[in-house]
Amino acid sequence: MPTRRHFLTTAVATGGAAALTLTGCGGSPGDGGRAADNGKPTNGGHLRATFPGAGPAESLDPHKGNLFADAARAKALFDKLADFGSDMTPRPRLATRWEPNKTLDRWTVTLRPAEFHDGRPVTAEDVLHSYRRIADPGQAYRAKASLEPIDLTASRAVNPRTIDFRLKRPTAEFPNVLAAFGAYIVPMKNFDPDRHPIGSGPFRHVSFTPGRSALFRRNSDYWDGAPHIEQLEILVADEEPARVSALLGGQVHYAHELSPATARAHARNGRVDIVRLRNSAMQGFAMKTDRAPFDDPRVRRAFFLIADRRELVAGALSGAGETGNDLFGKGYAHYAASLPQREQDLDRARALLKQAGREDLRVTLDTSPVAAGLTEAAGIFRDQAAKAGVTITVRTGSKDSYWKDILDSGTIAAYRSGAMPIESHVSQRLLTDSTTNATHWRRRDFDDLYRRLQSTPEPAAREGIYAEMQRTLHTEGGFLVWGFADWIVGTDRRLRGVARDAPANTLDWARFDRVWLA
């Protein structure tokens, strides 16, 4: 059976297999590939972008997606009430405003005038239907955990453009819920994501072949302005060489997820443009704080001091990133940038291990090739730990089950996370009842801080609580955050309007409605 890489390159070579709908790169039929000489946007063009995918299991259901290809297709067809800016603060989308009551357990959300692709208005009932669909206990939709604070039984539509959200508890950061990954709004009636996916997004569905391609055309009536391009085609190629070959050969204009080595090689030859999306992924190690040896905070502090973060960034990320300081969210809103940068101190690390009675410590470090840099980081850290007298055995796990496996098994594991607000990182990973608590950090005093954060209306007071929580994590938390990786995109030199300051999964990432071919 041919691989998806073979399918992509074969379709290109033969002038376009039907499933990929590859045509000439000059534009869509009827516009002649027009582009103004001054490089300004023109109305036309057929843009092709390529991403790694998930094969025949792919869907256009915006509530199911987990991959970058899923997110790119979803934001072409659908909208959320809000989305995150580059600093991970929520920006209005279908919602024009959100206002809390004094106790922060009710929020009134006002919708902007917007229409679905079939002309029906987007209403408050559509929003509630979408959220109840995501919260269905029989489904495993991505945004379900994010919507948990909402009492969807008590929430109601006040009128077609106003929603009264009743919450289970005070939630000062409720706008983060509206912007959650996967929290897209779909119509209450006649929604068929497989055969006729109707959204309110900048493009309309034309065709979709799972694991191969999705074709969309411009929504000229889009509330945020019609896209510059006439057609958008998102192609799947799992292997990086296939994405690079298609970009270099002119068959695609945008290639997502390139390696640092590839980026360096092609940045020099001038044939493509390289876009580095800064702070797109946290890189680190998750130490289980509920079991030996990491149930002793002295051992965790020793491991913080063993890490040579610059060497890890240089080796595991090929320099495409920046050092971390054992905290999530560098560059995002509320990040505790004033805390001193932690540096390697092997003498102090050895002293802490001796105090803990762990001079000859031996641990197994789990890793997997499931994400770029994880296996490389494990090997580098193993060698760094040996200098402090710690013996690390690296164990490589399955790509298919790694993230599930490390939630409860083992003692320390290589870890990576995409962009999200610091508050979401805390609620999903660091509370006693968090569903993805890989470090098993369970402290009632920390839970109390989070509840106080959510019940505090004054922004300045919340900022102080964020700082207190992060000081605790920096001192004795379970995440050793050694770096933040760039996400690397390659583009055709004619492609304009690609945001260069948008981490992956934020509002301006993959905004194909705002790009054009010059």
C-alpha positions as CSV (number, residue, x, y, z in Angstrom):
1,M,0.0,0.0,0.0
2,P,1.5,3.4,-0.9
3,T,2.2,5.8,2.0
4,R,0.6,9.2,2.2
5,R,3.9,10.7,1.3
6,H,3.9,8.6,-1.9
7,F,0.3,9.7,-2.6
8,L,1.1,13.4,-2.3
9,T,4.2,13.3,-4.5
10,T,2.5,11.0,-7.1
11,A,-0.5,13.3,-7.3
12,V,1.8,16.3,-7.9
13,A,3.8,14.5,-10.6
14,T,0.7,13.4,-12.5
15,G,-0.9,16.9,-12.5
16,G,-3.3,16.2,-9.6
17,A,-5.1,13.2,-8.5
18,A,-8.8,13.8,-8.0
19,A,-8.7,13.4,-4.3
20,L,-6.1,16.2,-4.0
21,T,-7.6,18.5,-6.6
22,L,-4.1,19.8,-7.4
23,T,-4.2,22.3,-10.2
24,G,-1.7,24.9,-11.5
25,C,-0.1,27.0,-8.9
26,G,-1.0,30.3,-10.5
27,G,-4.5,30.6,-9.0
28,S,-8.0,29.3,-9.2
29,P,-9.9,29.0,-12.5
30,G,-11.3,32.4,-13.6
31,D,-8.9,34.7,-11.8
32,G,-5.9,34.0,-13.9
33,G,-3.8,33.9,-10.7
34,R,-3.9,37.7,-10.6
35,A,-1.6,39.5,-8.1
36,A,-0.9,43.2,-7.9
37,D,2.6,44.2,-8.7
38,N,3.0,46.0,-5.4
39,G,2.3,42.7,-3.5
40,K,-1.0,43.9,-2.0
41,P,-3.9,41.4,-1.6
42,T,-6.0,40.5,-4.6
43,N,-9.3,38.7,-4.8
44,G,-8.3,35.3,-6.0
45,G,-5.8,32.4,-5.9
46,H,-5.8,28.8,-4.9
47,L,-3.7,28.4,-1.7
48,R,-2.4,25.0,-0.7
49,A,-1.1,24.2,2.8
50,T,0.3,20.9,4.0
51,F,0.2,19.4,7.5
52,P,0.9,16.1,9.2
53,G,-2.4,14.2,9.6
54,A,-4.2,11.3,11.1
55,G,-5.1,9.2,8.1
56,P,-8.6,7.8,7.4
57,A,-9.8,8.6,10.9
58,E,-9.8,12.3,10.2
59,S,-13.0,14.2,10.5
60,L,-14.3,17.7,9.9
61,D,-16.2,17.6,13.2
62,P,-14.6,20.6,14.9
63,H,-15.2,19.1,18.4
64,K,-13.1,16.0,17.7
65,G,-9.8,17.4,16.5
66,N,-6.5,17.0,18.3
67,L,-3.9,17.7,15.6
68,F,-2.7,20.9,14.0
69,A,-4.3,19.8,10.7
70,D,-7.6,19.4,12.5
71,A,-7.3,22.9,14.0
72,A,-6.5,24.5,10.7
73,R,-9.5,22.8,9.0
74,A,-11.7,23.8,11.9
75,K,-10.8,27.4,11.9
76,A,-11.4,27.6,8.1
77,L,-15.0,26.4,8.6
78,F,-16.0,27.5,12.1
79,D,-15.7,30.2,14.8
80,K,-15.4,30.2,18.5
81,L,-16.8,32.9,20.9
82,A,-13.2,34.0,21.6
83,D,-9.7,33.0,20.7
84,F,-6.3,33.6,22.2
85,G,-3.9,36.3,21.2
86,S,-0.1,35.7,21.1
87,D,0.1,36.4,24.9
88,M,-2.7,33.9,25.5
89,T,-5.3,36.5,26.6
90,P,-8.8,36.0,25.0
91,R,-9.8,38.1,22.1
92,P,-13.5,38.5,21.0
93,R,-14.7,36.5,18.0
94,L,-18.4,35.6,17.7
95,A,-18.8,37.2,21.2
96,T,-18.5,41.0,21.2
97,R,-18.4,41.3,25.0
98,W,-18.6,39.3,28.3
99,E,-19.6,40.6,31.6
100,P,-19.7,38.9,35.0
101,N,-21.9,39.5,38.0
102,K,-20.4,40.6,41.3
103,T,-19.8,37.1,42.5
104,L,-18.2,35.9,39.2
105,D,-20.6,32.9,39.0
106,R,-22.8,34.3,36.2
107,W,-21.5,35.8,32.9
108,T,-23.6,37.5,30.2
109,V,-22.1,37.0,26.8
110,T,-23.3,39.1,23.8
111,L,-23.0,37.8,20.2
112,R,-22.1,39.8,17.2
113,P,-24.3,39.6,14.0
114,A,-23.0,36.6,12.1
115,E,-24.4,33.9,9.8
116,F,-23.8,30.3,9.1
117,H,-22.9,29.3,5.6
118,D,-26.5,28.5,4.8
119,G,-27.7,32.0,5.8
120,R,-29.1,31.2,9.2
121,P,-28.0,33.6,12.0
122,V,-25.7,32.4,14.7
123,T,-27.9,32.5,17.9
124,A,-27.5,32.0,21.6
125,E,-29.3,28.7,21.2
126,D,-26.7,27.5,18.7
127,V,-24.0,28.4,21.3
128,L,-25.7,26.4,24.1
129,H,-26.3,23.5,21.7
130,S,-22.6,23.4,20.7
131,Y,-21.4,23.5,24.3
132,R,-23.9,20.8,25.4
133,R,-22.8,18.7,22.4
134,I,-19.1,19.0,23.6
135,A,-20.1,18.1,27.1
136,D,-22.0,14.9,26.1
137,P,-20.8,12.3,28.6
138,G,-20.9,9.7,25.9
139,Q,-18.2,11.5,23.8
140,A,-14.6,12.4,24.3
141,Y,-14.5,15.9,22.7
142,R,-11.4,17.9,23.2
143,A,-13.0,21.0,24.9
144,K,-15.1,19.0,27.4
145,A,-12.7,19.6,30.4
146,S,-12.4,23.3,29.5
147,L,-16.2,23.7,29.6
148,E,-16.6,21.9,33.0
149,P,-17.1,25.1,35.0
150,I,-20.4,25.8,33.1
151,D,-23.7,24.6,34.5
152,L,-25.2,23.9,31.1
153,T,-28.5,22.8,32.5
154,A,-29.1,26.2,34.2
155,S,-27.5,28.4,31.5
156,R,-30.0,29.9,29.0
157,A,-30.6,32.1,26.0
158,V,-31.9,35.5,27.2
159,N,-32.6,36.5,23.5
160,P,-31.1,35.4,20.2
161,R,-27.9,37.3,20.8
162,T,-27.5,37.1,24.6
163,I,-26.5,34.1,26.7
164,D,-26.7,33.9,30.5
165,F,-24.0,31.5,31.5
166,R,-24.5,30.0,35.0
167,L,-21.3,28.6,36.5
168,K,-20.7,25.9,39.1
169,R,-18.4,28.2,41.1
170,P,-16.8,31.7,40.8
171,T,-14.6,31.8,37.7
172,A,-12.8,35.1,37.1
173,E,-11.0,33.7,34.1
174,F,-14.2,32.5,32.4
175,P,-13.2,34.2,29.0
176,N,-10.5,31.5,28.7
177,V,-13.3,28.9,28.6
178,L,-14.8,30.7,25.6
179,A,-11.5,30.6,23.7
180,A,-10.7,26.9,24.6
181,F,-9.2,24.7,22.0
182,G,-12.0,22.9,20.1
183,A,-14.9,25.0,21.6
184,Y,-16.3,25.8,18.1
185,I,-19.9,26.9,17.5
186,V,-22.0,24.7,15.2
187,P,-25.7,25.1,14.1
188,M,-28.3,23.6,16.3
189,K,-30.2,22.1,13.4
190,N,-29.1,20.2,10.3
191,F,-25.5,19.9,11.2
192,D,-23.8,16.9,9.5
193,P,-20.0,17.2,10.0
194,D,-19.2,14.3,7.7
195,R,-21.3,15.2,4.6
196,H,-22.3,18.8,4.9
197,P,-20.3,20.7,7.6
198,I,-21.9,24.1,8.0
199,G,-20.1,26.7,10.1
200,S,-19.8,30.5,10.3
201,G,-16.1,30.6,9.4
202,P,-14.2,32.3,6.5
203,F,-14.4,29.4,4.1
204,R,-17.2,27.0,3.0
205,H,-16.8,23.3,2.5
206,V,-16.3,21.9,-1.0
207,S,-14.9,18.4,-0.5
208,F,-13.0,16.3,2.0
209,T,-11.1,13.1,1.8
210,P,-9.8,12.0,5.2
211,G,-6.1,11.5,5.3
212,R,-5.6,13.3,2.0
213,S,-7.2,16.7,1.4
214,A,-9.8,19.2,2.3
215,L,-11.0,21.9,-0.2
216,F,-12.7,25.1,0.8
217,R,-13.9,28.2,-1.0
218,R,-14.1,31.7,0.1
219,N,-17.1,32.8,2.2
220,S,-17.7,36.3,0.7
221,D,-20.2,37.1,3.5
222,Y,-17.8,36.4,6.4
223,W,-18.5,38.7,9.3
224,D,-14.8,39.5,9.7
225,G,-14.2,40.3,6.0
226,A,-14.0,38.0,3.0
227,P,-10.7,36.1,2.6
228,H,-8.2,37.4,0.0
229,I,-7.9,34.0,-1.6
230,E,-10.7,32.2,-3.5
231,Q,-9.8,28.6,-2.5
232,L,-8.0,27.0,0.3
233,E,-6.8,23.4,0.1
234,I,-5.3,21.6,3.1
235,L,-3.2,18.5,2.2
236,V,-1.9,15.8,4.4
237,A,1.7,14.6,4.3
238,D,2.9,12.9,7.5
239,E,6.6,12.8,6.6
240,E,8.5,16.0,6.6
241,P,10.5,15.3,3.4
242,A,7.2,15.1,1.5
243,R,6.0,18.5,2.9
244,V,9.4,20.1,2.0
245,S,9.5,18.6,-1.5
246,A,6.0,19.8,-2.2
247,L,7.0,23.3,-1.0
248,L,10.2,23.4,-3.0
249,G,8.4,22.1,-6.1
250,G,5.7,24.8,-5.9
251,Q,2.9,22.4,-5.3
252,V,2.1,23.9,-1.9
253,H,2.6,27.4,-0.5
254,Y,2.7,26.6,3.2
255,A,4.3,23.6,5.0
256,H,3.7,23.2,8.7
257,E,6.0,21.6,11.2
258,L,9.5,21.6,9.8
259,S,12.6,20.6,11.8
260,P,15.2,23.1,12.8
261,A,17.8,21.4,10.6
262,T,15.5,21.7,7.6
263,A,14.8,25.3,8.4
264,R,18.4,26.2,8.6
265,A,19.2,24.4,5.3
266,H,16.5,26.2,3.3
267,A,16.7,29.6,5.0
268,R,20.2,29.9,3.5
269,N,19.3,29.0,-0.1
270,G,16.5,31.7,-0.3
271,R,14.0,29.4,-2.1
272,V,11.5,29.5,0.7
273,D,10.7,31.7,3.7
274,I,11.0,30.3,7.2
275,V,8.6,31.5,9.9
276,R,9.5,30.7,13.5
277,L,6.5,30.7,15.8
278,R,8.1,31.6,19.1
279,N,7.1,30.0,22.4
280,S,4.8,27.4,20.8
281,A,5.7,24.4,22.9
282,M,7.0,24.0,26.5
283,Q,9.7,21.3,26.8
284,G,10.5,19.6,30.1
285,F,10.4,16.6,32.4
286,A,7.4,15.7,34.6
287,M,8.5,14.3,38.0
288,K,5.9,12.3,40.0
289,T,5.6,14.1,43.3
290,D,3.7,11.4,45.0
291,R,6.3,8.6,44.8
292,A,10.0,8.0,45.5
293,P,12.3,9.5,44.8
294,F,10.5,12.7,43.8
295,D,8.1,12.8,46.7
296,D,11.1,14.5,48.5
297,P,11.3,18.1,47.4
298,R,15.0,18.1,47.9
299,V,15.4,15.6,45.1
300,R,13.2,17.7,42.8
301,R,15.3,20.8,43.6
302,A,18.4,18.8,42.8
303,F,17.1,17.8,39.4
304,F,16.2,21.5,38.7
305,L,19.9,22.2,39.4
306,I,21.2,19.3,37.3
307,A,19.7,20.6,34.1
308,D,21.9,22.6,31.8
309,R,19.1,24.4,29.9
310,R,21.3,25.9,27.2
311,E,22.7,22.6,26.3
312,L,19.2,21.0,26.2
313,V,17.9,23.8,23.9
314,A,21.0,23.5,21.6
315,G,20.9,19.7,21.5
316,A,17.3,18.7,21.7
317,L,15.9,21.7,19.8
318,S,18.9,22.4,17.5
319,G,18.9,25.9,19.0
320,A,15.3,26.6,17.8
321,G,13.9,27.9,21.1
322,E,14.9,29.5,24.4
323,T,15.6,28.4,27.9
324,G,12.9,27.8,30.5
325,N,12.8,28.4,34.2
326,D,10.7,25.5,35.5
327,L,7.5,27.4,34.9
328,F,4.9,27.1,32.1
329,G,4.0,30.1,29.8
330,K,7.1,32.1,29.1
331,G,6.0,35.3,27.3
332,Y,2.3,34.8,28.2
333,A,0.1,36.9,30.4
334,H,0.7,36.5,34.1
335,Y,4.1,34.7,33.7
336,A,6.4,35.3,36.7
337,A,9.3,36.8,34.7
338,S,10.8,38.4,37.8
339,L,11.9,35.1,39.4
340,P,15.6,34.4,39.1
341,Q,16.7,32.3,36.2
342,R,17.8,28.9,37.4
343,E,21.3,27.8,36.3
344,Q,23.1,24.5,36.5
345,D,24.8,23.9,39.9
346,L,26.0,20.4,40.2
347,D,27.7,20.9,43.6
348,R,24.4,22.1,45.1
349,A,22.5,19.3,43.4
350,R,24.9,16.7,45.0
351,A,24.5,18.3,48.4
352,L,20.7,18.2,48.2
353,L,20.8,14.5,47.1
354,K,23.1,13.8,50.1
355,Q,20.7,15.5,52.5
356,A,17.9,13.4,51.1
357,G,20.0,10.2,51.4
358,R,20.0,9.7,47.7
359,E,23.8,10.0,46.9
360,D,23.7,7.0,44.5
361,L,20.2,7.7,43.0
362,R,19.1,5.5,40.0
363,V,15.9,6.4,38.1
364,T,14.2,5.4,34.9
365,L,13.3,8.3,32.5
366,D,10.5,7.6,30.1
367,T,10.5,9.2,26.7
368,S,9.1,8.6,23.2
369,P,9.5,9.8,19.6
370,V,5.9,11.0,19.9
371,A,7.1,14.6,19.7
372,A,10.2,16.4,18.4
373,G,13.0,16.7,20.9
374,L,11.7,14.3,23.5
375,T,14.2,11.4,22.9
376,E,17.1,13.8,22.3
377,A,16.4,15.7,25.6
378,A,16.3,12.4,27.5
379,G,19.7,11.4,26.3
380,I,21.2,14.8,27.0
381,F,19.7,15.0,30.5
382,R,21.0,11.4,31.3
383,D,24.5,12.6,30.6
384,Q,24.1,15.8,32.6
385,A,22.7,13.8,35.6
386,A,25.7,11.4,35.5
387,K,27.9,14.4,36.4
388,A,25.9,14.8,39.7
389,G,26.2,11.1,40.5
390,V,22.7,10.2,39.3
391,T,22.3,7.1,37.0
392,I,19.4,7.5,34.6
393,T,18.1,4.7,32.4
394,V,16.2,6.0,29.4
395,R,13.1,3.9,28.5
396,T,11.5,4.6,25.1
397,G,7.7,4.1,25.1
398,S,5.1,3.7,22.4
399,K,4.2,6.7,20.2
400,D,0.5,5.6,20.2
401,S,0.0,5.4,24.0
402,Y,2.8,7.5,25.5
403,W,0.8,10.5,26.8
404,K,-1.7,8.1,28.4
405,D,1.0,5.9,29.8
406,I,3.0,8.6,31.6
407,L,-0.1,10.0,33.4
408,D,0.1,7.3,36.1
409,S,3.1,5.1,35.4
410,G,6.8,5.7,36.0
411,T,8.6,8.4,38.1
412,I,9.9,10.9,35.6
413,A,9.0,11.4,31.9
414,A,9.9,13.7,29.0
415,Y,7.1,16.2,28.5
416,R,5.8,18.7,26.0
417,S,2.9,21.1,25.9
418,G,1.4,23.4,23.4
419,A,0.2,27.0,24.0
420,M,-2.6,27.7,26.5
421,P,-3.2,30.3,29.2
422,I,-1.3,29.8,32.5
423,E,-4.6,29.5,34.2
424,S,-5.6,26.6,31.9
425,H,-2.3,24.8,32.6
426,V,-2.9,25.1,36.3
427,S,-6.6,23.9,36.1
428,Q,-5.9,21.0,33.8
429,R,-2.6,19.7,35.3
430,L,-1.9,21.0,38.8
431,L,-5.0,20.7,40.9
432,T,-5.9,17.7,43.0
433,D,-8.7,16.7,40.6
434,S,-7.1,17.7,37.3
435,T,-7.6,15.1,34.6
436,T,-4.1,15.4,33.1
437,N,-2.0,15.8,36.2
438,A,1.2,14.1,35.0
439,T,3.3,15.2,38.0
440,H,0.6,14.1,40.6
441,W,1.0,17.5,42.2
442,R,-1.9,17.4,44.7
443,R,-1.8,20.1,47.4
444,R,-4.9,21.5,49.1
445,D,-3.2,24.8,49.8
446,F,-2.4,25.2,46.1
447,D,-6.0,24.2,45.2
448,D,-7.2,26.9,47.6
449,L,-5.0,29.5,45.9
450,Y,-6.5,28.6,42.6
451,R,-10.1,29.0,44.0
452,R,-9.1,32.3,45.5
453,L,-7.7,33.4,42.1
454,Q,-11.0,32.5,40.4
455,S,-13.1,34.3,43.0
456,T,-11.0,37.6,43.0
457,P,-12.5,40.3,40.7
458,E,-9.6,42.8,40.9
459,P,-7.0,42.1,38.1
460,A,-4.1,43.4,40.3
461,A,-5.0,41.1,43.1
462,R,-5.3,38.1,40.8
463,E,-1.8,39.0,39.4
464,G,-0.5,38.7,43.0
465,I,-2.0,35.2,43.3
466,Y,-0.6,34.1,40.0
467,A,2.9,35.2,41.3
468,E,2.4,33.3,44.6
469,M,1.4,30.1,42.8
470,Q,4.4,30.3,40.5
471,R,6.8,31.0,43.3
472,T,5.6,27.7,44.9
473,L,6.0,25.8,41.6
474,H,9.4,27.3,40.9
475,T,10.6,26.2,44.4
476,E,9.2,22.7,44.6
477,G,6.9,21.9,41.7
478,G,7.1,18.7,39.6
479,F,7.7,20.2,36.2
480,L,11.3,20.7,35.2
481,V,10.8,23.2,32.3
482,W,14.1,23.5,30.5
483,G,13.0,25.2,27.3
484,F,10.4,26.6,24.9
485,A,10.5,25.4,21.3
486,D,9.8,27.4,18.2
487,W,7.2,25.9,15.8
488,I,8.6,26.2,12.3
489,V,6.7,26.8,9.1
490,G,8.0,27.1,5.6
491,T,6.2,29.2,3.0
492,D,6.5,30.0,-0.6
493,R,8.2,33.4,-1.1
494,R,5.1,34.8,-2.8
495,L,2.9,34.1,0.2
496,R,2.2,37.3,2.2
497,G,0.3,38.0,5.4
498,V,1.5,35.0,7.5
499,A,1.7,36.1,11.2
500,R,5.2,35.8,12.6
501,D,4.3,36.4,16.3
502,A,1.5,33.8,16.8
503,P,2.3,30.6,18.7
504,A,0.6,27.6,17.3
505,N,-3.2,27.3,18.1
506,T,-3.6,31.0,18.7
507,L,-5.9,33.3,16.8
508,D,-3.5,34.5,14.1
509,W,-1.8,31.1,13.6
510,A,-3.0,29.4,10.3
511,R,-5.2,32.5,9.5
512,F,-5.5,31.6,5.9
513,D,-8.3,34.1,5.5
514,R,-5.7,36.8,6.0
515,V,-3.0,35.7,3.6
516,W,-2.5,36.2,-0.1
517,L,-0.2,35.3,-3.0
518,A,1.8,38.2,-4.4
